Amino acid sequence: MQQSIAILCAGGPAPGINTVISTIAKVFLKDGFRIIGIHDGFRNLFNEKAQTVNIDFHYADRIFPRGGSTLRMSRYKPKDEEFNAGFFIENNIKLLVTIGGDDTASTSNRLTRYLENNHINIQNIHVPKTIDNDIPLPDMMPTFGFNSAKNEGVHIGNTI
């Protein structure tokens, strides 16, 4: 079975999400991975209602310049007892890419530990996205969302 990468967006909307999804997809598609976009964040990931989209080169090219997120988002934060490995096993997921803020980062960390404790080796890359600028990162480490909105606001202000 083909190895897969899953991409999940959670929290609120922020500028640049589609560009991130597209870029990540293209990098891993070149290496032969299947790319699965997960709709609704963590909300339906652990039951049989998970809605997904396969992302190929054409799809990635199409969403790259578009604002917003092609993947529906949710602020739902699952409890540890909701976790299960079914989706990850059935789709041969090797990497979970999460795009979100501090809640998404902590949830993906808890999920990765759960999977590891159940002898399922899945890596996680978290892409920090915040409109609130509330992710504790080292100085000068950027997130997208906040900086994108701030820079566009300055541009609009200078134009007016």
Phi and psi in radians as a Rosetta constraint file:
Dihedral C 1 N 2 CA 2 C 2 CIRCULARHARMONIC -1.082 0.35
Dihedral N 2 CA 2 C 2 N 3 CIRCULARHARMONIC 2.394 0.35
Dihedral C 2 N 3 CA 3 C 3 CIRCULARHARMONIC -1.257 0.35
Dihedral N 3 CA 3 C 3 N 4 CIRCULARHARMONIC 2.553 0.35
Dihedral C 3 N 4 CA 4 C 4 CIRCULARHARMONIC -2.215 0.35
Dihedral N 4 CA 4 C 4 N 5 CIRCULARHARMONIC 2.699 0.35
Dihedral C 4 N 5 CA 5 C 5 CIRCULARHARMONIC -2.043 0.35
Dihedral N 5 CA 5 C 5 N 6 CIRCULARHARMONIC 2.299 0.35
Dihedral C 5 N 6 CA 6 C 6 CIRCULARHARMONIC -1.873 0.35
Dihedral N 6 CA 6 C 6 N 7 CIRCULARHARMONIC 2.391 0.35
Dihedral C 6 N 7 CA 7 C 7 CIRCULARHARMONIC -2.075 0.35
Dihedral N 7 CA 7 C 7 N 8 CIRCULARHARMONIC 2.254 0.35
Dihedral C 7 N 8 CA 8 C 8 CIRCULARHARMONIC -2.307 0.35
Dihedral N 8 CA 8 C 8 N 9 CIRCULARHARMONIC 2.323 0.35
Dihedral C 8 N 9 CA 9 C 9 CIRCULARHARMONIC -1.990 0.35
Dihedral N 9 CA 9 C 9 N 10 CIRCULARHARMONIC 2.342 0.35
Dihedral C 9 N 10 CA 10 C 10 CIRCULARHARMONIC -2.414 0.35
Dihedral N 10 CA 10 C 10 N 11 CIRCULARHARMONIC 2.937 0.35
Dihedral C 10 N 11 CA 11 C 11 CIRCULARHARMONIC 1.504 0.35
Dihedral N 11 CA 11 C 11 N 12 CIRCULARHARMONIC -2.681 0.35
Dihedral C 11 N 12 CA 12 C 12 CIRCULARHARMONIC -1.623 0.35
Dihedral N 12 CA 12 C 12 N 13 CIRCULARHARMONIC 2.941 0.35
Dihedral C 12 N 13 CA 13 C 13 CIRCULARHARMONIC -1.261 0.35
Dihedral N 13 CA 13 C 13 N 14 CIRCULARHARMONIC 2.675 0.35
Dihedral C 13 N 14 CA 14 C 14 CIRCULARHARMONIC -2.686 0.35
Dihedral N 14 CA 14 C 14 N 15 CIRCULARHARMONIC 2.658 0.35
Dihedral C 14 N 15 CA 15 C 15 CIRCULARHARMONIC -1.076 0.35
Dihedral N 15 CA 15 C 15 N 16 CIRCULARHARMONIC 2.542 0.35
Dihedral C 15 N 16 CA 16 C 16 CIRCULARHARMONIC 1.644 0.35
Dihedral N 16 CA 16 C 16 N 17 CIRCULARHARMONIC -0.001 0.35
Dihedral C 16 N 17 CA 17 C 17 CIRCULARHARMONIC -1.103 0.35
Dihedral N 17 CA 17 C 17 N 18 CIRCULARHARMONIC -0.818 0.35
Dihedral C 17 N 18 CA 18 C 18 CIRCULARHARMONIC -1.066 0.35
Dihedral N 18 CA 18 C 18 N 19 CIRCULARHARMONIC -0.636 0.35
Dihedral C 18 N 19 CA 19 C 19 CIRCULARHARMONIC -1.102 0.35
Dihedral N 19 CA 19 C 19 N 20 CIRCULARHARMONIC -0.718 0.35
Dihedral C 19 N 20 CA 20 C 20 CIRCULARHARMONIC -1.142 0.35
Dihedral N 20 CA 20 C 20 N 21 CIRCULARHARMONIC -0.831 0.35
Dihedral C 20 N 21 CA 21 C 21 CIRCULARHARMONIC -1.006 0.35
Dihedral N 21 CA 21 C 21 N 22 CIRCULARHARMONIC -0.838 0.35
Dihedral C 21 N 22 CA 22 C 22 CIRCULARHARMONIC -1.064 0.35
Dihedral N 22 CA 22 C 22 N 23 CIRCULARHARMONIC -0.808 0.35
Dihedral C 22 N 23 CA 23 C 23 CIRCULARHARMONIC -1.136 0.35
Dihedral N 23 CA 23 C 23 N 24 CIRCULARHARMONIC -0.791 0.35
Dihedral C 23 N 24 CA 24 C 24 CIRCULARHARMONIC -1.054 0.35
Dihedral N 24 CA 24 C 24 N 25 CIRCULARHARMONIC -0.798 0.35
Dihedral C 24 N 25 CA 25 C 25 CIRCULARHARMONIC -1.021 0.35
Dihedral N 25 CA 25 C 25 N 26 CIRCULARHARMONIC -0.832 0.35
Dihedral C 25 N 26 CA 26 C 26 CIRCULARHARMONIC -1.097 0.35
Dihedral N 26 CA 26 C 26 N 27 CIRCULARHARMONIC -0.685 0.35
Dihedral C 26 N 27 CA 27 C 27 CIRCULARHARMONIC -1.044 0.35
Dihedral N 27 CA 27 C 27 N 28 CIRCULARHARMONIC -0.815 0.35
Dihedral C 27 N 28 CA 28 C 28 CIRCULARHARMONIC -1.438 0.35
Dihedral N 28 CA 28 C 28 N 29 CIRCULARHARMONIC -0.488 0.35
Dihedral C 28 N 29 CA 29 C 29 CIRCULARHARMONIC -1.076 0.35
Dihedral N 29 CA 29 C 29 N 30 CIRCULARHARMONIC -0.667 0.35
Dihedral C 29 N 30 CA 30 C 30 CIRCULARHARMONIC -1.063 0.35
Dihedral N 30 CA 30 C 30 N 31 CIRCULARHARMONIC -0.479 0.35
Dihedral C 30 N 31 CA 31 C 31 CIRCULARHARMONIC -1.629 0.35
Dihedral N 31 CA 31 C 31 N 32 CIRCULARHARMONIC 0.134 0.35
Dihedral C 31 N 32 CA 32 C 32 CIRCULARHARMONIC 1.560 0.35
Dihedral N 32 CA 32 C 32 N 33 CIRCULARHARMONIC 0.170 0.35
Dihedral C 32 N 33 CA 33 C 33 CIRCULARHARMONIC -1.417 0.35
Dihedral N 33 CA 33 C 33 N 34 CIRCULARHARMONIC 2.658 0.35
Dihedral C 33 N 34 CA 34 C 34 CIRCULARHARMONIC -1.501 0.35
Dihedral N 34 CA 34 C 34 N 35 CIRCULARHARMONIC 2.395 0.35
Dihedral C 34 N 35 CA 35 C 35 CIRCULARHARMONIC -1.938 0.35
Dihedral N 35 CA 35 C 35 N 36 CIRCULARHARMONIC 2.156 0.35
Dihedral C 35 N 36 CA 36 C 36 CIRCULARHARMONIC -2.022 0.35
Dihedral N 36 CA 36 C 36 N 37 CIRCULARHARMONIC 2.075 0.35
Dihedral C 36 N 37 CA 37 C 37 CIRCULARHARMONIC -1.577 0.35
Dihedral N 37 CA 37 C 37 N 38 CIRCULARHARMONIC 2.318 0.35
Dihedral C 37 N 38 CA 38 C 38 CIRCULARHARMONIC -1.829 0.35
Dihedral N 38 CA 38 C 38 N 39 CIRCULARHARMONIC 2.086 0.35
Dihedral C 38 N 39 CA 39 C 39 CIRCULARHARMONIC -1.378 0.35
Dihedral N 39 CA 39 C 39 N 40 CIRCULARHARMONIC 2.635 0.35
Dihedral C 39 N 40 CA 40 C 40 CIRCULARHARMONIC 1.231 0.35
Dihedral N 40 CA 40 C 40 N 41 CIRCULARHARMONIC 0.508 0.35
Dihedral C 40 N 41 CA 41 C 41 CIRCULARHARMONIC 0.961 0.35
Dihedral N 41 CA 41 C 41 N 42 CIRCULARHARMONIC -2.334 0.35
Dihedral C 41 N 42 CA 42 C 42 CIRCULARHARMONIC -1.485 0.35
Dihedral N 42 CA 42 C 42 N 43 CIRCULARHARMONIC -0.089 0.35
Dihedral C 42 N 43 CA 43 C 43 CIRCULARHARMONIC -0.937 0.35
Dihedral N 43 CA 43 C 43 N 44 CIRCULARHARMONIC -0.876 0.35
Dihedral C 43 N 44 CA 44 C 44 CIRCULARHARMONIC -1.988 0.35
Dihedral N 44 CA 44 C 44 N 45 CIRCULARHARMONIC 0.192 0.35
Dihedral C 44 N 45 CA 45 C 45 CIRCULARHARMONIC -1.102 0.35
Dihedral N 45 CA 45 C 45 N 46 CIRCULARHARMONIC -0.528 0.35
Dihedral C 45 N 46 CA 46 C 46 CIRCULARHARMONIC -1.805 0.35
Dihedral N 46 CA 46 C 46 N 47 CIRCULARHARMONIC 0.257 0.35
Dihedral C 46 N 47 CA 47 C 47 CIRCULARHARMONIC -2.291 0.35
Dihedral N 47 CA 47 C 47 N 48 CIRCULARHARMONIC -3.100 0.35
Dihedral C 47 N 48 CA 48 C 48 CIRCULARHARMONIC -1.382 0.35
Dihedral N 48 CA 48 C 48 N 49 CIRCULARHARMONIC 0.098 0.35
Dihedral C 48 N 49 CA 49 C 49 CIRCULARHARMONIC -1.699 0.35
Dihedral N 49 CA 49 C 49 N 50 CIRCULARHARMONIC 0.120 0.35
Dihedral C 49 N 50 CA 50 C 50 CIRCULARHARMONIC -1.015 0.35
Dihedral N 50 CA 50 C 50 N 51 CIRCULARHARMONIC 2.156 0.35
Dihedral C 50 N 51 CA 51 C 51 CIRCULARHARMONIC -1.797 0.35
Dihedral N 51 CA 51 C 51 N 52 CIRCULARHARMONIC 2.263 0.35
Dihedral C 51 N 52 CA 52 C 52 CIRCULARHARMONIC -2.280 0.35
Dihedral N 52 CA 52 C 52 N 53 CIRCULARHARMONIC 2.927 0.35
Dihedral C 52 N 53 CA 53 C 53 CIRCULARHARMONIC -2.394 0.35
Dihedral N 53 CA 53 C 53 N 54 CIRCULARHARMONIC 2.362 0.35
Dihedral C 53 N 54 CA 54 C 54 CIRCULARHARMONIC -1.415 0.35
Dihedral N 54 CA 54 C 54 N 55 CIRCULARHARMONIC 2.261 0.35
Dihedral C 54 N 55 CA 55 C 55 CIRCULARHARMONIC -1.865 0.35
Dihedral N 55 CA 55 C 55 N 56 CIRCULARHARMONIC 2.037 0.35
Dihedral C 55 N 56 CA 56 C 56 CIRCULARHARMONIC -1.935 0.35
Dihedral N 56 CA 56 C 56 N 57 CIRCULARHARMONIC -3.096 0.35
Dihedral C 56 N 57 CA 57 C 57 CIRCULARHARMONIC -1.031 0.35
Dihedral N 57 CA 57 C 57 N 58 CIRCULARHARMONIC -0.737 0.35
Dihedral C 57 N 58 CA 58 C 58 CIRCULARHARMONIC -1.073 0.35
Dihedral N 58 CA 58 C 58 N 59 CIRCULARHARMONIC -0.822 0.35
Dihedral C 58 N 59 CA 59 C 59 CIRCULARHARMONIC -1.064 0.35
Dihedral N 59 CA 59 C 59 N 60 CIRCULARHARMONIC -0.797 0.35
Dihedral C 59 N 60 CA 60 C 60 CIRCULARHARMONIC -1.074 0.35
Dihedral N 60 CA 60 C 60 N 61 CIRCULARHARMONIC -0.735 0.35
Dihedral C 60 N 61 CA 61 C 61 CIRCULARHARMONIC -1.121 0.35
Dihedral N 61 CA 61 C 61 N 62 CIRCULARHARMONIC -0.669 0.35
Dihedral C 61 N 62 CA 62 C 62 CIRCULARHARMONIC -1.169 0.35
Dihedral N 62 CA 62 C 62 N 63 CIRCULARHARMONIC -0.667 0.35
Dihedral C 62 N 63 CA 63 C 63 CIRCULARHARMONIC -1.517 0.35
Dihedral N 63 CA 63 C 63 N 64 CIRCULARHARMONIC -0.311 0.35
Dihedral C 63 N 64 CA 64 C 64 CIRCULARHARMONIC -0.860 0.35
Dihedral N 64 CA 64 C 64 N 65 CIRCULARHARMONIC -0.875 0.35
Dihedral C 64 N 65 CA 65 C 65 CIRCULARHARMONIC -1.488 0.35
Dihedral N 65 CA 65 C 65 N 66 CIRCULARHARMONIC -0.052 0.35
Dihedral C 65 N 66 CA 66 C 66 CIRCULARHARMONIC -1.485 0.35
Dihedral N 66 CA 66 C 66 N 67 CIRCULARHARMONIC 2.473 0.35
Dihedral C 66 N 67 CA 67 C 67 CIRCULARHARMONIC -1.272 0.35
Dihedral N 67 CA 67 C 67 N 68 CIRCULARHARMONIC 2.930 0.35
Dihedral C 67 N 68 CA 68 C 68 CIRCULARHARMONIC 1.388 0.35
Dihedral N 68 CA 68 C 68 N 69 CIRCULARHARMONIC -2.753 0.35
Dihedral C 68 N 69 CA 69 C 69 CIRCULARHARMONIC -2.298 0.35
Dihedral N 69 CA 69 C 69 N 70 CIRCULARHARMONIC 2.220 0.35
Dihedral C 69 N 70 CA 70 C 70 CIRCULARHARMONIC -1.200 0.35
Dihedral N 70 CA 70 C 70 N 71 CIRCULARHARMONIC -0.408 0.35
Dihedral C 70 N 71 CA 71 C 71 CIRCULARHARMONIC -1.642 0.35
Dihedral N 71 CA 71 C 71 N 72 CIRCULARHARMONIC 2.188 0.35
Dihedral C 71 N 72 CA 72 C 72 CIRCULARHARMONIC -1.077 0.35
Dihedral N 72 CA 72 C 72 N 73 CIRCULARHARMONIC 2.529 0.35
Dihedral C 72 N 73 CA 73 C 73 CIRCULARHARMONIC -2.008 0.35
Dihedral N 73 CA 73 C 73 N 74 CIRCULARHARMONIC 2.782 0.35
Dihedral C 73 N 74 CA 74 C 74 CIRCULARHARMONIC -2.556 0.35
Dihedral N 74 CA 74 C 74 N 75 CIRCULARHARMONIC 2.605 0.35
Dihedral C 74 N 75 CA 75 C 75 CIRCULARHARMONIC -1.613 0.35
Dihedral N 75 CA 75 C 75 N 76 CIRCULARHARMONIC 0.138 0.35
Dihedral C 75 N 76 CA 76 C 76 CIRCULARHARMONIC -1.095 0.35
Dihedral N 76 CA 76 C 76 N 77 CIRCULARHARMONIC 2.302 0.35
Dihedral C 76 N 77 CA 77 C 77 CIRCULARHARMONIC -2.072 0.35
Dihedral N 77 CA 77 C 77 N 78 CIRCULARHARMONIC 1.807 0.35
Dihedral C 77 N 78 CA 78 C 78 CIRCULARHARMONIC -1.216 0.35
Dihedral N 78 CA 78 C 78 N 79 CIRCULARHARMONIC 2.664 0.35
Dihedral C 78 N 79 CA 79 C 79 CIRCULARHARMONIC -1.460 0.35
Dihedral N 79 CA 79 C 79 N 80 CIRCULARHARMONIC 2.752 0.35
Dihedral C 79 N 80 CA 80 C 80 CIRCULARHARMONIC -0.986 0.35
Dihedral N 80 CA 80 C 80 N 81 CIRCULARHARMONIC -0.633 0.35
Dihedral C 80 N 81 CA 81 C 81 CIRCULARHARMONIC -1.225 0.35
Dihedral N 81 CA 81 C 81 N 82 CIRCULARHARMONIC -0.196 0.35
Dihedral C 81 N 82 CA 82 C 82 CIRCULARHARMONIC -1.461 0.35
Dihedral N 82 CA 82 C 82 N 83 CIRCULARHARMONIC -0.322 0.35
Dihedral C 82 N 83 CA 83 C 83 CIRCULARHARMONIC -1.092 0.35
Dihedral N 83 CA 83 C 83 N 84 CIRCULARHARMONIC 2.469 0.35
Dihedral C 83 N 84 CA 84 C 84 CIRCULARHARMONIC -2.664 0.35
Dihedral N 84 CA 84 C 84 N 85 CIRCULARHARMONIC 2.852 0.35
Dihedral C 84 N 85 CA 85 C 85 CIRCULARHARMONIC -1.737 0.35
Dihedral N 85 CA 85 C 85 N 86 CIRCULARHARMONIC 0.011 0.35
Dihedral C 85 N 86 CA 86 C 86 CIRCULARHARMONIC -0.886 0.35
Dihedral N 86 CA 86 C 86 N 87 CIRCULARHARMONIC -0.916 0.35
Dihedral C 86 N 87 CA 87 C 87 CIRCULARHARMONIC -1.029 0.35
Dihedral N 87 CA 87 C 87 N 88 CIRCULARHARMONIC -0.728 0.35
Dihedral C 87 N 88 CA 88 C 88 CIRCULARHARMONIC -1.208 0.35
Dihedral N 88 CA 88 C 88 N 89 CIRCULARHARMONIC -0.681 0.35
Dihedral C 88 N 89 CA 89 C 89 CIRCULARHARMONIC -1.248 0.35
Dihedral N 89 CA 89 C 89 N 90 CIRCULARHARMONIC -0.846 0.35
Dihedral C 89 N 90 CA 90 C 90 CIRCULARHARMONIC -1.054 0.35
Dihedral N 90 CA 90 C 90 N 91 CIRCULARHARMONIC -0.529 0.35
Dihedral C 90 N 91 CA 91 C 91 CIRCULARHARMONIC -1.855 0.35
Dihedral N 91 CA 91 C 91 N 92 CIRCULARHARMONIC 0.125 0.35
Dihedral C 91 N 92 CA 92 C 92 CIRCULARHARMONIC 0.901 0.35
Dihedral N 92 CA 92 C 92 N 93 CIRCULARHARMONIC 0.848 0.35
Dihedral C 92 N 93 CA 93 C 93 CIRCULARHARMONIC -1.291 0.35
Dihedral N 93 CA 93 C 93 N 94 CIRCULARHARMONIC 2.259 0.35
Dihedral C 93 N 94 CA 94 C 94 CIRCULARHARMONIC -1.910 0.35
Dihedral N 94 CA 94 C 94 N 95 CIRCULARHARMONIC -0.386 0.35
Dihedral C 94 N 95 CA 95 C 95 CIRCULARHARMONIC -2.527 0.35
Dihedral N 95 CA 95 C 95 N 96 CIRCULARHARMONIC 2.312 0.35
Dihedral C 95 N 96 CA 96 C 96 CIRCULARHARMONIC -1.908 0.35
Dihedral N 96 CA 96 C 96 N 97 CIRCULARHARMONIC 2.075 0.35
Dihedral C 96 N 97 CA 97 C 97 CIRCULARHARMONIC -1.779 0.35
Dihedral N 97 CA 97 C 97 N 98 CIRCULARHARMONIC 2.080 0.35
Dihedral C 97 N 98 CA 98 C 98 CIRCULARHARMONIC -1.911 0.35
Dihedral N 98 CA 98 C 98 N 99 CIRCULARHARMONIC 2.414 0.35
Dihedral C 98 N 99 CA 99 C 99 CIRCULARHARMONIC -2.122 0.35
Dihedral N 99 CA 99 C 99 N 100 CIRCULARHARMONIC 2.023 0.35
Dihedral C 99 N 100 CA 100 C 100 CIRCULARHARMONIC 3.043 0.35
Dihedral N 100 CA 100 C 100 N 101 CIRCULARHARMONIC -2.956 0.35
Dihedral C 100 N 101 CA 101 C 101 CIRCULARHARMONIC -1.654 0.35
Dihedral N 101 CA 101 C 101 N 102 CIRCULARHARMONIC -2.660 0.35
Dihedral C 101 N 102 CA 102 C 102 CIRCULARHARMONIC -1.158 0.35
Dihedral N 102 CA 102 C 102 N 103 CIRCULARHARMONIC -0.649 0.35
Dihedral C 102 N 103 CA 103 C 103 CIRCULARHARMONIC -1.148 0.35
Dihedral N 103 CA 103 C 103 N 104 CIRCULARHARMONIC -0.709 0.35
Dihedral C 103 N 104 CA 104 C 104 CIRCULARHARMONIC -1.135 0.35
Dihedral N 104 CA 104 C 104 N 105 CIRCULARHARMONIC -0.727 0.35
Dihedral C 104 N 105 CA 105 C 105 CIRCULARHARMONIC -1.080 0.35
Dihedral N 105 CA 105 C 105 N 106 CIRCULARHARMONIC -0.795 0.35
Dihedral C 105 N 106 CA 106 C 106 CIRCULARHARMONIC -1.205 0.35
Dihedral N 106 CA 106 C 106 N 107 CIRCULARHARMONIC -0.644 0.35
Dihedral C 106 N 107 CA 107 C 107 CIRCULARHARMONIC -1.163 0.35
Dihedral N 107 CA 107 C 107 N 108 CIRCULARHARMONIC -0.762 0.35
Dihedral C 107 N 108 CA 108 C 108 CIRCULARHARMONIC -1.156 0.35
Dihedral N 108 CA 108 C 108 N 109 CIRCULARHARMONIC -0.572 0.35
Dihedral C 108 N 109 CA 109 C 109 CIRCULARHARMONIC -1.141 0.35
Dihedral N 109 CA 109 C 109 N 110 CIRCULARHARMONIC -0.792 0.35
Dihedral C 109 N 110 CA 110 C 110 CIRCULARHARMONIC -1.105 0.35
Dihedral N 110 CA 110 C 110 N 111 CIRCULARHARMONIC -0.714 0.35
Dihedral C 110 N 111 CA 111 C 111 CIRCULARHARMONIC -1.119 0.35
Dihedral N 111 CA 111 C 111 N 112 CIRCULARHARMONIC -0.782 0.35
Dihedral C 111 N 112 CA 112 C 112 CIRCULARHARMONIC -1.063 0.35
Dihedral N 112 CA 112 C 112 N 113 CIRCULARHARMONIC -0.708 0.35
Dihedral C 112 N 113 CA 113 C 113 CIRCULARHARMONIC -1.123 0.35
Dihedral N 113 CA 113 C 113 N 114 CIRCULARHARMONIC -0.729 0.35
Dihedral C 113 N 114 CA 114 C 114 CIRCULARHARMONIC -1.014 0.35
Dihedral N 114 CA 114 C 114 N 115 CIRCULARHARMONIC -0.852 0.35
Dihedral C 114 N 115 CA 115 C 115 CIRCULARHARMONIC -1.096 0.35
Dihedral N 115 CA 115 C 115 N 116 CIRCULARHARMONIC -0.744 0.35
Dihedral C 115 N 116 CA 116 C 116 CIRCULARHARMONIC -1.070 0.35
Dihedral N 116 CA 116 C 116 N 117 CIRCULARHARMONIC -0.745 0.35
Dihedral C 116 N 117 CA 117 C 117 CIRCULARHARMONIC -1.130 0.35
Dihedral N 117 CA 117 C 117 N 118 CIRCULARHARMONIC -0.357 0.35
Dihedral C 117 N 118 CA 118 C 118 CIRCULARHARMONIC -1.799 0.35
Dihedral N 118 CA 118 C 118 N 119 CIRCULARHARMONIC 0.361 0.35
Dihedral C 118 N 119 CA 119 C 119 CIRCULARHARMONIC 1.079 0.35
Dihedral N 119 CA 119 C 119 N 120 CIRCULARHARMONIC 0.618 0.35
Dihedral C 119 N 120 CA 120 C 120 CIRCULARHARMONIC -2.039 0.35
Dihedral N 120 CA 120 C 120 N 121 CIRCULARHARMONIC 1.978 0.35
Dihedral C 120 N 121 CA 121 C 121 CIRCULARHARMONIC -1.593 0.35
Dihedral N 121 CA 121 C 121 N 122 CIRCULARHARMONIC 1.743 0.35
Dihedral C 121 N 122 CA 122 C 122 CIRCULARHARMONIC -2.227 0.35
Dihedral N 122 CA 122 C 122 N 123 CIRCULARHARMONIC 2.225 0.35
Dihedral C 122 N 123 CA 123 C 123 CIRCULARHARMONIC -1.441 0.35
Dihedral N 123 CA 123 C 123 N 124 CIRCULARHARMONIC 2.777 0.35
Dihedral C 123 N 124 CA 124 C 124 CIRCULARHARMONIC -2.332 0.35
Dihedral N 124 CA 124 C 124 N 125 CIRCULARHARMONIC 2.285 0.35
Dihedral C 124 N 125 CA 125 C 125 CIRCULARHARMONIC -2.017 0.35
Dihedral N 125 CA 125 C 125 N 126 CIRCULARHARMONIC 2.214 0.35
Dihedral C 125 N 126 CA 126 C 126 CIRCULARHARMONIC -1.878 0.35
Dihedral N 126 CA 126 C 126 N 127 CIRCULARHARMONIC 2.202 0.35
Dihedral C 126 N 127 CA 127 C 127 CIRCULARHARMONIC -1.735 0.35
Dihedral N 127 CA 127 C 127 N 128 CIRCULARHARMONIC 1.969 0.35
Dihedral C 127 N 128 CA 128 C 128 CIRCULARHARMONIC -1.247 0.35
Dihedral N 128 CA 128 C 128 N 129 CIRCULARHARMONIC 2.100 0.35
Dihedral C 128 N 129 CA 129 C 129 CIRCULARHARMONIC -2.262 0.35
Dihedral N 129 CA 129 C 129 N 130 CIRCULARHARMONIC 2.107 0.35
Dihedral C 129 N 130 CA 130 C 130 CIRCULARHARMONIC -2.685 0.35
Dihedral N 130 CA 130 C 130 N 131 CIRCULARHARMONIC 2.291 0.35
Dihedral C 130 N 131 CA 131 C 131 CIRCULARHARMONIC -1.441 0.35
Dihedral N 131 CA 131 C 131 N 132 CIRCULARHARMONIC -0.440 0.35
Dihedral C 131 N 132 CA 132 C 132 CIRCULARHARMONIC -1.452 0.35
Dihedral N 132 CA 132 C 132 N 133 CIRCULARHARMONIC -0.236 0.35
Dihedral C 132 N 133 CA 133 C 133 CIRCULARHARMONIC 0.985 0.35
Dihedral N 133 CA 133 C 133 N 134 CIRCULARHARMONIC 0.785 0.35
Dihedral C 133 N 134 CA 134 C 134 CIRCULARHARMONIC -2.017 0.35
Dihedral N 134 CA 134 C 134 N 135 CIRCULARHARMONIC 0.337 0.35
Dihedral C 134 N 135 CA 135 C 135 CIRCULARHARMONIC -1.658 0.35
Dihedral N 135 CA 135 C 135 N 136 CIRCULARHARMONIC 2.159 0.35
Dihedral C 135 N 136 CA 136 C 136 CIRCULARHARMONIC -1.323 0.35
Dihedral N 136 CA 136 C 136 N 137 CIRCULARHARMONIC 1.649 0.35
Dihedral C 136 N 137 CA 137 C 137 CIRCULARHARMONIC -1.977 0.35
Dihedral N 137 CA 137 C 137 N 138 CIRCULARHARMONIC 2.778 0.35
Dihedral C 137 N 138 CA 138 C 138 CIRCULARHARMONIC -1.012 0.35
Dihedral N 138 CA 138 C 138 N 139 CIRCULARHARMONIC 2.715 0.35
Dihedral C 138 N 139 CA 139 C 139 CIRCULARHARMONIC -0.903 0.35
Dihedral N 139 CA 139 C 139 N 140 CIRCULARHARMONIC 2.451 0.35
Dihedral C 139 N 140 CA 140 C 140 CIRCULARHARMONIC 1.206 0.35
Dihedral N 140 CA 140 C 140 N 141 CIRCULARHARMONIC 0.166 0.35
Dihedral C 140 N 141 CA 141 C 141 CIRCULARHARMONIC -1.552 0.35
Dihedral N 141 CA 141 C 141 N 142 CIRCULARHARMONIC 2.059 0.35
Dihedral C 141 N 142 CA 142 C 142 CIRCULARHARMONIC -1.443 0.35
Dihedral N 142 CA 142 C 142 N 143 CIRCULARHARMONIC 2.667 0.35
Dihedral C 142 N 143 CA 143 C 143 CIRCULARHARMONIC -1.975 0.35
Dihedral N 143 CA 143 C 143 N 144 CIRCULARHARMONIC 2.945 0.35
Dihedral C 143 N 144 CA 144 C 144 CIRCULARHARMONIC -1.907 0.35
Dihedral N 144 CA 144 C 144 N 145 CIRCULARHARMONIC 2.856 0.35
Dihedral C 144 N 145 CA 145 C 145 CIRCULARHARMONIC 1.854 0.35
Dihedral N 145 CA 145 C 145 N 146 CIRCULARHARMONIC -1.250 0.35
Dihedral C 145 N 146 CA 146 C 146 CIRCULARHARMONIC -1.116 0.35
Dihedral N 146 CA 146 C 146 N 147 CIRCULARHARMONIC -0.944 0.35
Dihedral C 146 N 147 CA 147 C 147 CIRCULARHARMONIC -1.111 0.35
Dihedral N 147 CA 147 C 147 N 148 CIRCULARHARMONIC -0.683 0.35
Dihedral C 147 N 148 CA 148 C 148 CIRCULARHARMONIC -1.061 0.35
Dihedral N 148 CA 148 C 148 N 149 CIRCULARHARMONIC -0.827 0.35
Dihedral C 148 N 149 CA 149 C 149 CIRCULARHARMONIC -1.161 0.35
Dihedral N 149 CA 149 C 149 N 150 CIRCULARHARMONIC -0.740 0.35
Dihedral C 149 N 150 CA 150 C 150 CIRCULARHARMONIC -1.082 0.35
Dihedral N 150 CA 150 C 150 N 151 CIRCULARHARMONIC -0.848 0.35
Dihedral C 150 N 151 CA 151 C 151 CIRCULARHARMONIC -1.114 0.35
Dihedral N 151 CA 151 C 151 N 152 CIRCULARHARMONIC -0.706 0.35
Dihedral C 151 N 152 CA 152 C 152 CIRCULARHARMONIC -1.182 0.35
Dihedral N 152 CA 152 C 152 N 153 CIRCULARHARMONIC -0.653 0.35
Dihedral C 152 N 153 CA 153 C 153 CIRCULARHARMONIC -1.080 0.35
Dihedral N 153 CA 153 C 153 N 154 CIRCULARHARMONIC -0.727 0.35
Dihedral C 153 N 154 CA 154 C 154 CIRCULARHARMONIC -1.117 0.35
Dihedral N 154 CA 154 C 154 N 155 CIRCULARHARMONIC -0.756 0.35
Dihedral C 154 N 155 CA 155 C 155 CIRCULARHARMONIC -1.050 0.35
Dihedral N 155 CA 155 C 155 N 156 CIRCULARHARMONIC -0.800 0.35
Dihedral C 155 N 156 CA 156 C 156 CIRCULARHARMONIC -1.103 0.35
Dihedral N 156 CA 156 C 156 N 157 CIRCULARHARMONIC -0.767 0.35
Dihedral C 156 N 157 CA 157 C 157 CIRCULARHARMONIC -1.060 0.35
Dihedral N 157 CA 157 C 157 N 158 CIRCULARHARMONIC -0.707 0.35
Dihedral C 157 N 158 CA 158 C 158 CIRCULARHARMONIC -1.206 0.35
Dihedral N 158 CA 158 C 158 N 159 CIRCULARHARMONIC -0.541 0.35
Dihedral C 158 N 159 CA 159 C 159 CIRCULARHARMONIC -1.240 0.35
Dihedral N 159 CA 159 C 159 N 160 CIRCULARHARMONIC -0.655 0.35
